[in-house]
Amino acid sequence: MRPFEGIRVLDFTHVYAGPFATVQLAVMRAEVIKIEAPGKPDQIRLEGVDEALNEQGLGTSYVFNNQGKKAISLKRRSLFCVSKHNLAALRQHQDRPRAVGTLAAIVSRSGWRAVRY
């Protein structure tokens, strides 16, 4: 068994330090789920040495810092509730019941949340 095997981490981080920290957990076999808002992806998707990859949202820093992670894109409103650890508020959003239900299920089975830069 690996050190973090069996632990689920929700990764709300972006830019450099946060994704770097959570990729370390993924390397140690934690199940890390990267969560981004559509239309406002992690800015390092567009930064790297290969312009063609940058245009596809696959900047080299992004690819390195998110290897071994699962990913999901959810609207910012849902993300705010989860990042503030407010599941009751999350469940009240009826405009996107499927997305909210999916996120609530993921959160309820997760041990850790990474929410800073």
N, C-alpha and C positions, 0 to 999 in steps of 0.2 A: 504494500500500500504506500502511496506517495503522501507527502506531508499534508496537503490540502485536499486530497481526494474525498469526495462526498460533500464538499462545501460549495454552495452556489453564491456567487457575488454579482450583484447588479452594478454595472459600470456606467455611471452617468457623467463620467469625466470627459474632458476634451483638452486639446492643445498638446502639451508634452508630458508634464510630470504625472498627471493622473493616469493616463493610458500606460505610461511606463511602469507605474506602480502596480496596476492591475494585470499587466502582462506577466509580471513576475509571479503573481498568484496562479495564472493560467499555466505557466511553465511547471509549477509545482502541483498541477493537476486539479486545481479548483475549476469548477464550471463557471466561467465568466461570461456574462451576457452584456454586450455593449448596447446601450440604448441611446439612440439619437432622435432628434426631432426632424421631420421631413422639412426640406427647405432651409434648414440651418444645421448642416452636417458639421462634424468636427473639422476645424479649419486646416488641420494638417493633412487632410485629404488632398488639398490643392498644392502642397509644398513638397518638393523633392527635386532630385537631379534630373529626372526624366520627364520632360514636358508632356509627352504623350500619355504617360501614366497619370500625371497631375490632372489632365483634362478629363480623364475617366474617374477621377475621385480616388485614385489609388497611389497617392504620393508615397514615396519610399518610407518616410517616418511613420505614416499611418499604417502601412502594411506591416512594418516591423512591430510597432507598438500594439497591434491588434491581432497578431497571429495567435491561433489557438482559441480565439473567443467566438462565441455565437453572437449574432447581432439581430436587432429588431429596431424598427423606426416607428415612433409613436408621437402623436401631437403633443405640443408643449404643455397644454393644459393638464393632461394626464401626468406628464413628467413632473410638473410642479408639485402635485399632490404626493407623489411617491418620494421625490427628493426631500420633501418636508416630513416624511414618515407619517402622512396623514391618510391612512387607508379609508377611513370613514368618508372623507371628502372625495376621494377617488371614486368610491362606489356611488356617489350621488350624481355623477355626470351621466345623464341618460341619453345625451346626443350621440354617443358612440358606444353603445352597450357592449358590442363584441370586443372592441379594442380595450375598453375598461375592464371587462371580465377577464380577458387574457392577461392583462398587466396585473390585476389583483391576484390572479392565480399564481403568477410567477413570483410576485412579491411575497405572498404568504408562505411560499416554500423556499425562500431565500434567507440565508443566514446573515449576509453582509451587504451593505450598500456603500459604494464609493461615489461621493457626490461633489467633491471639490476638484479644483484644477490639478 
